[in-house]
Every structure is written in structure tokens, then in C-alpha cells.
Amino acid sequence: MSATAALVAATALLAAGCTSTKAPAGSSGKSASGIRLVSPGTLKTCTHLPYAPFQVKKGGKIVGFDVDLVDLVAKELKVPQEIVNTPFEGIETGQDFNIRKCDLAAAGMTITDRRKKVMDFSDPYFEATQALITKKGKSYKKVEDLKGRKLGYQKATTGAEYAKKHGQGVDLVEFEDLGLLLTAVKTGQVDAGINDNGVLFDYVRQNPDTAVTAEFHTGEHYGIGVRKGDDALRKKINEVLKKARADGSYDKIYKKWFGTAPQQG
């Protein structure tokens, strides 16, 4: 997920629509598996837009890799999924779970020890790493190459942590969301941006005047977050992810959004 986060703080909270899964009549807040939803009959997903191809608004509807995966969970629970667009900081600090804003968080979110203290995670469902994006023709291969230049990062992300750790002498610029960060790279407001490789490669495919010049192999894994102690929902998500990998549904969704089958092993 205006030049800096301070200038866009007013864009805080936006709720958006549902995906296509339909709920049967008579759905209740608690399923047969003991899962209690924050809004009876609806599986609420916190995310932060835009983060293509994981979640992005197209044609008035929120779609993406994460959306399709969580739709499998919603289908299993026989309820629709509703997307709640909210600042990423509220997700990764666990605040959105504390105030019962959503049942789960699917936001291209890396599993970290710090985040495990404020939420529980599903099994990993996607491998990621940090990468640099620049305007085409630039040769930056590491953060240190940007000393004296501007490097943009998204607030409250693992990319932000990496930039701060390796960015001595670099002019670091914070952005509230990925869209603002990528626009800053494309328009030359910053010399480069750092974020997860999946979203950056997706952007480069759509914007050939930009390029990913480096990956840092940080060994990150995305997980779906749930409120601390919500073992019933966490276990159900894991069941669905395991089934999707076994029956080919995961590969089909992956190919739909990334254009290729996931690497095995």
C-alpha cells in the first residue's frame, strides 16, 4: 500500500463491496465448526488497497489473488466475503482485530515474530522477498547504491524495515500505500522504491518504463491473519489452503493472477 504518509493520513478508512460468493438464507454468526463471525452471515476481510495482484479495485469490485483464496474459505463457511479497506498499520498492529473490524486479514502480509505477538497466522500461502523498482535505465542493485538519493517505502511494511536497516545515507521517503509509492517512482519523485517482489513485477508488466533492478531474498512468507486465540477460524483457513493445494485450486488461482504456475519445492 501526495508525497508522504503525513499528507495522506486523511484517507484513513474506506469500506468496499463483496465478492461473488453467496450466503444461504438463515446464516448465523457461529458455524457448525464453532467459528463466530464479527457480523453474522458475512466473512469480513481486512486489507489495504491497492496491492495488485493480491487485492485491487477493478470495475467497482475488489479482486485479486488473496480475494480468490479467501473466497474459498467463505464458500466453505457458506457465507459471502466482504472486503474492508483499512490502513495497513491498523492491520499489522492487531488493532483492527481488537476492535472487531474483521474476521481475518489478507493483505499480502508477511509473517513476522513481531506480528505474531498481536495476531495468529494461517500456514504460509505465498513466498515473497524484497525488491527495488526504478524508472527503466537505472542501475541500482542494492539500497546502499542510493546514498544521497531518494528511496520510497510503504509505511508499516517489511520493506520499510529493510530500507531503514540498510539505508544509511539514503533519503528515505514514507508513503501510506503502494499506489502512492509506485506513482512517486514513475514520476521521478523518488529515485527508487522498495516493496515485495510480487507486486513490483506485476506493476512493471503494466508499466514498461519501470524496472525491477534487484531482489534481496529475505525469505518472507505471507500468511492470513486472525484475532489472537481464534483457533477455529485459523484451523479452517489451514484446511481450505491444504485442500486447495491438493485439488489444484491454488495453482489455478495462482496462474490466473501471475500468469504462470507456482514453482514447486
FENNOR-V711120 format. One record per backbone hydrogen bond with DSSP energy under -1.0 kcal/mol. NH is the residue of the N-H (numbers start at 0). CO is the residue of the C=O. If there is no record, write none. Layout:
NH	CO
NH	CO
This chain:
4	173
10	7
13	84
15	82
18	80
26	23
30	34
33	30
36	28
41	38
42	79
44	81
45	103
46	83
50	54
53	50
54	50
55	62
57	60
60	57
62	55
64	52
66	53
67	63
68	64
69	65
70	66
71	67
72	68
73	69
74	70
75	71
76	72
78	73
81	42
82	16
83	44
84	13
85	46
91	87
92	88
93	90
95	89
97	93
98	94
99	96
100	95
102	43
103	43
104	224
105	45
110	220
115	111
117	114
118	114
119	225
121	223
124	221
127	219
130	194
131	213
132	192
133	210
135	208
137	134
144	141
145	142
146	143
147	168
148	145
150	170
151	191
152	172
154	174
156	153
160	156
161	157
162	158
163	159
164	160
165	161
166	162
169	166
170	148
171	169
172	150
174	152
180	176
181	177
182	178
183	179
184	180
185	181
186	182
188	183
189	183
190	149
191	149
192	132
193	151
194	130
196	128
199	195
200	196
201	197
202	198
203	199
204	200
205	201
206	202
209	206
210	133
212	131
215	129
219	127
221	125
222	108
224	104
225	119
229	226
230	228
233	229
234	230
235	231
236	232
237	233
238	234
239	235
240	236
241	237
242	238
243	239
244	240
245	241
246	242
249	243
251	247
252	248
253	249
254	250
255	251
256	252
257	253
258	254
